[in-house]
Amino acid sequence: MKMKEKDNKIDNTEDLIKEIANEIVGKIGSKLVEILYKKKNTNEFLIAKKLGLTINQTRNLLYKLTDKGLVHFIRKKDSKKGGWYIYFWTLNEKRSLQLLKEQKIIKINEMNSRLQKRKNDRHYYCPASGLEYNEEEALENNFICPETGEVLQLKDSKEEVDKLDIEISKLKIIVEELEINLSTMETKEKKVKEKRIIKEEKIKKAEKDARRKKLKKEREKLKKKNPLEKVEKKSLKKSKKKQ
């Protein structure tokens, strides 16, 4: 897997997204990810041009990625093109990594199941044809290959067990990388959300302060317009005291 060094840290997010995109649309998925990675609302005509495909071919690829949640779009009317809608596409990095993680975990579980069978069950093979049989199948055929008539031999599963162990370990490392990347994304999203909340609170406070100042000014204007108000209030207080 290709690694990219950025600010002394390994950033393999793009390569991981390419892997899941390739599984969905083939090798051209890598090129699509390169065009969309770290960009927002990319014009579909620009994407088609860079891919060397027609706009319909490009849309078909993008729709397949949309179905899995890897990309999303907004559309705008273009008056220059007779009011037709133009689509602008954005890569959903977090969802891409989540989907890849889900697939890797499924694969790990499948391989673990195979590994346990290889460790716990006996398997036989035909030296002539290379065909393999589990113990139940071998018993049914009296340990004779039904294709060649040769006597079946007990298979040493150590090589396959070791190979499965290595493959599972590799997949687990990828899952750990995905979890690190997802955790980093979630931390960034949390910080952005917190900043937005703080900004919104500041705006609300500023609006309240502005309203208070406005009301204060309005009151002062009213007092200036009616200077006798204070005199009337004072005389009213004095009359109350006398009573």
Secondary structure, DSSP 8 states (H G I E B T S, - for coil): ---EEETTEEE-HHHHHHHHHHHHH-THHHHHHHHHTT-SSEEHHHHHHHHT--HHHHHHHHHHHHHTTSEEEEEEEEGGGTTEEEEEEEE-HHHHHHHHHHHHHHHHHHHHHHHHHHHHS-EEE-TTT--EEEHHHHHHTTTB-TTT--B-EE---HHHHHHHHHHHHHHHHHHHHHHHHHHHHHHHHHHHHHHHHHHHHHHHHHHHHHHHHHHHHHHHHHHHH-THHHHHHHHHHHHHHH-
